[in-house]
Amino acid sequence: MNKALQILKDRGFFQQCTNIEGLSALMDKEPVVFYIGTDPTGGSLHIGHLVPQFALRHLREVGHIGIALIGGGTGRIGDPSGKTEMRKMLDYQQLDENVEKIRAQLDKFIGFDGKTAFPANNKDWLADLNYIDFLRDIGSCFSVNKMLSFEAYKLRMETGLSFLEFNYQLLQSYDFLMLHTKHGCNLQIGGDDQWGNIVAGVDLVRRKTGDEVFGLTFPLITRSDGKKMGKSEKGALFLNKEMTSVFDFFQYWRNVADADVRRFMLLFTFLPIDEIDRICAGNINEAKERLAWEVTKEIHGKEEADTALAGAKAAFGGGGDKSAMPTVELARSLIESGMPVIDLFVQSGLCGTKSDARRLIEQGGAFVAGNAVTDLKAVTAAAMLDEAGELILRAGKKRFIRLVTR
């Protein structure tokens, strides 16, 4: 097998391929141009979006050329794949703003140089399509019966598939045709939920040009407990640090299950496999800390990763810089006057409501300055503050807030 494909397989980026032997032979012969598509359905990518982008960097490293396609056009419809109901429709201005935000995030992670990696926006060829001409030229190449055989459409037929969404596969296939024509793109890669769309694109390119192109998919990444990877208690793990703080991002990786550490290191870091095996053969908590630092470094940079690591060490009592922890400010007089601990947890943001705070205390998960709170009527006192006028609040084993008084 070709070296690049073997790297993807060894690291867990391989589920199925339209013609693995043909693709391997082509990659042995010449650099292959490939693309990955991302629709701008929100203002930030989350970590799940980056699985194919990690693969892009691996492929680029061994000489292939990656296109990061942002769906400014397809985003106007929304991909039904993997969804049980229709996506929320965004106005065009919002989509354009999302495109720019996502392009900037991808540029930071990938490093677009215009030669080995570059962005594209399918709005450039989809926004002004003539519908009648498109149906005659492209729609005539598709079989409705075959489209309905793909899993994405079969699932949606149970809950209702709009005609708008039914067009999505045609548009994504047209993307492949356009990128093949404009840039010589011969490969599309993506998650396995895209298999039907990718196969349709491969077939369209063959029908319209006579050329063989290829599709390759990755497994959909889940945690060892079967839950979707990248979902934290606060929701999706976003790259935008205003939506997911760097500390929370770091802590997500620091707290993954033991069984997920090696697999996530293979997928979400660029450490050599032999080094990953060595790390995972040692202390599992040190391995988790290394995983968290490596992924945070790739997404937010080394300085932010170092700061998050220091904050985590401080939170868990192992030294480190407390200023790196998530921090809130509160008037010292409120603490000294005897503020209800229930209110303290709500105002700190560790609990959304007073009911949540009561439940946390009742379940034994509330800690103030290292001491468990068991009394629902407990109040704060000046003695809880350290010499700097600070205290640490903890909810459960993993969520911390540094409270600073003023």
N, C-alpha and C positions, 0 to 999 in steps of 0.2 A: 504493500500500500504506500502511496505517496507520503512523504515526510509530513507535510502540512496536515493531511487527513489523519495520519497516525497521532499527531499531537492532539487534534480535536477529540479523537476517540479515547486516547489515554486519559484525558482530563475531563471526560464526561459530556462533551459537546456533540454527541452523535446519537441520533435515534434512527433515522432512515434517510435513504438517498435514492433519487430516481434512477441512477446508473453509476454505482460506485466505481466499477472498473473503468468505465469511460471517463469519469471525472478524474480519477487517479492518473490515468494515462495522459490526459490533457495537462494536469498540473505538473507532471514530470517533464513535459515538453516546453512549457512556457508559463509566464506569469498569467494568472487568471484574474479578470475583473469580476468582482462579486458585489452584491448589494444586500442591505438590511433595511427593512422599512419600519418606521415608527410614526404612528398618527399623533397629532398634537391635541389630544382630547383633554389635556390639562396643562397648567403652566409649569409643570416640573415633571421630569422623569422620576420613576421610582426604581428601586434596585432590580426588580424583575425585568425592566426594559433593557438593562445593561448586559444581560447574559449574552445576547448576540454580539454586543459591542466588545466584550472581552474576547470573544472568538475572532472578531475583526482584527484586534491587535495581535493575536497569535498568528493569524494568516499573513498580516502585513509584515510581521517580523521575519517571515521566511520568503518574502519577495512578492506576495500577491497584492492586489490593489483593491481597496475597499471604498464603496460608496455608501454613505449614510443617507438614506432617502427619508425625508420628512414629509408626511402626507398632508400638505396644505390643501390638496385637492380631495383626496379620499376622506380626510377628516370631516369634510362637509356632509358625508353620508354616515360613516361609522361602521367599523367592521363588526358583523354579528358573531364572528368566531369566538367561542368560549363564553358568550353572553346569553342569559336566559330572557332578557328583555332588551328593547331598543335603547341604544345609547341616547343620552341627552343631546339635543341639537344645539350647537353653539353658533353664534352669529359670526360672519366672516371676519370682522375686525378682531374679535377675540381669538379666532383661529390663527390669524396672521401674527398676533402678539405672542401666542403660544409657540408658533414656529420659531420665532426669533429667540425665545427663551431656551427652547430645547436645542436649537442649533448651537447656542453658546455653551450649554452644558456638555453637549457631545464634543465640541471643539476642545473644551478643557480636558475631557477624558481621553479623547483620541489624538488630538493635535492635527488638525487639517493642514496639509501642506500643498494641496492641489495636485500632487503627483501620486503618492502612495495611499492617500486617503482624502476624500473631499465630500462635501454635502451636496444634496440635490433636493429640490422641492417639486413634487408632482403637480402642484398648482400650475406650474409653467406650461404643462401640456394638457391638463384636464379642465382648467377653469373655463376655457373658451371653446370647448368641443362643440361641433355641430351634432346634435343628437341623432338626426336622421342618418347622416353620413356615418356616424359611429355605429349605429345599429346595423347598417348595411355591410360595413367593412369588418367590424369586430363581433357584433352580436351574432352574425350568421355562422361564426366558428364555434359556437357553444351549444351544447345539448342540455336542455332543461332536465331531462331524465338523469343525466350524468351529474349535473350540479346538485340535484337533490339527493344523490347517493352519498355525498360527502357528509362527514359527521357533523360539521358546524351547522349545515342547513337542516339536517335530520333532527337535531336537538331543538332548533328554533321552530320547526314546524309544529312541535307539540304546544308551544306557547304563543305562536303567531309570528310570522316573518313578513315584514312589509316589503312591498315591491321595491321601495327605495334601497333597502339593505340587500335585496336580491341582486342588485346591480353591482354590489361591491366587488365580487369576484372578477367581473369583466374589467373593472377599472384597475384592480391590482395586476391582473394579467397584462393589461395594456402598459402598465408601468414597466414590466419586464421587457416587453417589446420595444418600448422607447429607449430604455437604458441599453439594450442590446444594439439598437440602431445607432444611438448617439455615441456610446462609449465602449462598444464591444463587450458589454457585460454578458458573461456566460453562466453565472451561478447566482441563485438567490438562497440565502440562509435565514433561518428563523425558528421560532418555537414550533413544536409539533402540532399545535392547534392551527397552524398555518398550512398544513400539508395539502389540503384541498385547493387552497388558493395558489400555492406554489406549483402544484402539478398542472393546474389549469394554465398558468403562465408559461410553463415549459411547453405545453401543447400548442398554445397560441403562437409562440415564437417559431416553432417547427412548421406550423401551417402557413404562416405569413412569409417566412424567409427560407425555409428548408434546412435551417441550421439546428443542430442539437445543442440544447443548453441544459442546465442541471439544477436540481433543487436538493437541498440538504436541510434536515431539521434536527433540533436538539430536544431532549426530554424536557417536559414541563417540570420545573424545579419545585419540589415539595420538601418539607422537613421530614425527619424520620417518624414523626407522629402522624404524618399524612396531611397536615395542614399546609396551606399555601405559604411558600417561602416569601419572606419580606414583609409579613404582616406583624406589626407590633401591637401592644395594648392600645396605642394611640392611633392605629391605622397603618396605612402603607408607609414604607420606609423611603421617603422622598430624598432626592439629591439636594434640593433647595433647603439650606439650613434654617431658613425662616419657617419652613413647614415641618422639618424634622431636625432638631438641634444636633450639632456634631456629637455632643455627649450622648444623646439618646441613640444616635446612629452607631456610635462605638459600642455602647452597652448592648445593643441588639446582637451584635456579633460575639461579644464577650459572653453572652448568656445562652448561646445556642446549645442544643443537646450534644452530649459527648459523641453520639453516633454520627453527627453531621459535620464534625470539625474537618476531617480529612477531605471529604467530598466538597465542602465549601471552599477549602483552601485551593483545591484543584481548579474550581470554577472561577473564584473571585479574587485570586491573586496570581502573580506571575512568578512565584517561587518555583524553582526546579522541583520535579517530582521526587527526586532522591532526598532533597532537603525537607520537603513536606513530610515524607515518611520518617525522617529522623526526628523532626519536631513532634510528630504525633506519637512516636514511640516513647517519648518522655512524659513529663508531668502534663496532664490534660488541661489543667488550669493555665499553665504557661502557654500551652498550644492555643487555647482560646484567646488569650491576651494577644498573642502574636497574630492570630487571624484578624482580630478586631483592629489592631494597629495597621496591618497591611491593607485591609479593605478601606479603612478610613483614609489612609495615606493616598490611595489611588483616586478616591473620590474628592477629598477635601484638601489634600496636600500634607506634607510631612509635619509642618508646624502645627496644624490643627490636630493631627493624629497624636503628636507628642503632648499637646495640651489636654486632649481627651483622656489619654493614658494617665497623666498626672492627676486629673480630676477623679478618675476611677480609683486610683490608689488611695487618694485622700478619703473618698467615700467609704471604702471598705477597710479603712483603718491601717493601711500599710504605708503611711507616709504620703508624700506627694503634695501637690499644690491645691489647697482648697478653693482657691479663686478660679480654678478650671472647672469646678462643678457648676451645674445649673444653679442660678442664684436669684433670690427675690429679696426685696427690701421691705422693711416694715418699721413703723415708729417704735422706738424702744419703750416709750410710755405704755403702749398697748401690751407689751409682754410683761412689764413690771406691774401693771394694774390688774393682772389676772384675766387674760383673754381665754375664753373657752377653747380647749384644744381642738374641739370639733371645728370651730371657726378658723383656727390656725391652719388646719389641713386644707380647708376649702380655699382660704386666701392665698396659700402657698401654691395652689394649683395641683397638689398631689391628689386631691379629691374634687370631683366635679360638683357635688352637692353635699349638704349636711347628712343626708341619708347615707351617702357613700362613706362619709367619715365615720358615722356611727357603726356601720357594718364593718369597716376596717378595724375599729377598736374592739368590737365584739369578737372578731375572728382572730384577735391577737397580732394584728399586722401593723399597728401604729407605734412608732418609736420617736421620742423626742430626746435629743442629746444623748442617744445611746440607751435610753431607758424605755422599757415597754410601758404603754399607757393602757390600763385595763378599766379605768373608771370613766364612764360616759360623761360625768360631770367635772372631770379634771380641768384645771385652769393652769395657765402659764405663771411663771414667777421669775424674778430677776436672777435667781440662783441658777436657772437653766442656761444662762448666757455664759460664754467663756470670756477671757480677758479682753478679747477684741470685740465683744458685744455680738457674738454670732452663736448660732446653734445649727445642728444638722437634724433635719426631719427625714424619717424613712417610712415608706409604705411598702410592706412586704419585705422581700429579700433584695429586691433589685432597683427600686426607685427611690432616689434621694433628692433632697433640695437643701441647699445651703441658705439659711436665713440670716441676712445682715440687718442690723438695726441702725437707725440713724437718729 
